[in-house]
Amino acid sequence: MKSGSAIVNISSIHAVETEPQVASYAASKAALVSLTRSTALEGKPKGIRCNVILPGAIDTPMLRDNPNVRAGIEKIDKADVGQPENVAAAIAFLASDDAAFIQGAMLRVDGGRLDRL
């Protein structure tokens, strides 16, 4: 990549706060946060930025088909469910020149749900 480029990884709030029965998913998302931090450190001298987004509950088939959600084991208030466009806007921001001084950051896009878990 050339100087001025930006990498935006997508992880999950499960990287920092999780629940039973999703250990492998949560571990993989935490690993992506660590990879982002390492990439940010290695990319900075080359002028390459790297940040990561931690989406919460987003209205996608993955959420709707989640067995815990379907069975009512995991309760998600409809007010806590975001839209794919919310994540896309965050990606566009982190990839833009407006975020030129943001490096190695985790940006939660969860409507504040993690604050209440």
C-alpha positions in Angstrom: 0.0 0.0 0.0 1.1 3.5 -0.6 1.5 6.3 1.9 -1.9 7.9 2.8 -3.7 4.5 2.6 -6.1 3.4 5.3 -7.1 -0.1 6.5 -10.4 -0.5 8.4 -10.9 -3.9 10.0 -14.3 -5.1 11.2 -14.3 -6.9 14.5 -17.2 -7.1 17.1 -18.0 -5.8 20.5 -17.5 -9.5 21.5 -13.7 -8.7 21.3 -14.1 -6.7 24.5 -17.3 -8.0 26.2 -18.8 -11.4 25.4 -21.1 -14.2 26.7 -21.0 -17.9 27.2 -21.0 -20.3 24.2 -19.2 -18.0 21.7 -15.5 -18.4 22.8 -14.1 -19.1 19.4 -16.0 -16.2 17.8 -14.9 -13.8 20.6 -11.3 -14.9 20.5 -11.1 -14.4 16.7 -12.6 -10.9 17.1 -10.1 -10.1 19.9 -7.3 -11.3 17.7 -8.4 -8.9 14.9 -8.2 -6.0 17.4 -4.6 -7.1 18.2 -3.8 -7.4 14.5 -5.1 -3.9 14.0 -2.9 -2.5 16.7 0.2 -4.3 15.3 -0.6 -3.2 11.8 -1.0 0.4 13.0 2.4 0.3 14.6 4.1 -1.2 11.5 2.1 1.0 9.1 2.7 4.4 10.7 6.3 4.9 9.4 5.0 4.1 5.9 2.1 6.5 6.2 -0.5 3.7 6.4 -3.3 4.0 9.0 -5.1 1.0 10.5 -8.2 1.1 12.7 -10.9 -1.3 13.7 -14.6 -1.1 14.1 -16.5 -3.0 16.8 -20.1 -3.4 15.7 -22.8 -4.4 18.1 -26.1 -5.9 17.1 -26.6 -5.0 13.4 -29.8 -5.9 11.5 -28.3 -8.5 9.2 -29.0 -12.2 8.5 -26.2 -13.1 11.0 -28.2 -11.5 13.8 -31.6 -12.7 12.7 -30.3 -16.3 12.3 -28.4 -16.4 15.6 -29.6 -19.5 17.5 -29.4 -17.7 20.8 -31.4 -14.8 19.6 -34.0 -17.0 17.9 -34.4 -19.1 21.1 -34.7 -16.0 23.3 -31.5 -16.8 25.2 -29.9 -13.6 24.1 -32.3 -10.7 24.5 -31.7 -7.7 22.2 -33.8 -4.6 22.6 -34.9 -3.3 19.1 -33.5 0.1 20.1 -30.1 -1.5 20.3 -30.1 -2.9 16.8 -28.3 -0.8 14.2 -28.4 -0.8 10.5 -25.6 -1.8 8.1 -25.5 1.9 7.0 -24.3 2.8 10.5 -21.3 0.6 10.1 -20.7 1.8 6.5 -20.6 5.4 7.7 -18.0 4.6 10.3 -15.9 2.8 7.7 -16.2 5.7 5.3 -15.1 8.1 8.1 -12.1 6.0 9.2 -11.0 5.6 5.6 -11.3 9.4 4.9 -8.8 12.2 5.2 -11.0 13.5 8.1 -9.5 10.6 10.2 -5.9 11.3 9.1 -4.8 11.5 12.8 -6.6 8.4 14.0 -4.3 5.4 14.2 -4.8 2.0 15.9 -8.2 3.0 17.3 -11.2 0.8 18.2 -14.5 2.5 17.2 -17.6 1.0 18.8 -20.6 1.2 16.6 -23.2 -0.3 18.9 -25.6 2.4 19.8 -24.3 2.4 23.4 -25.3 -1.2 24.0 -22.0 -2.3 25.4 -22.3 0.4 28.1 -25.4 -1.4 29.4 -24.2 -5.0 29.2 
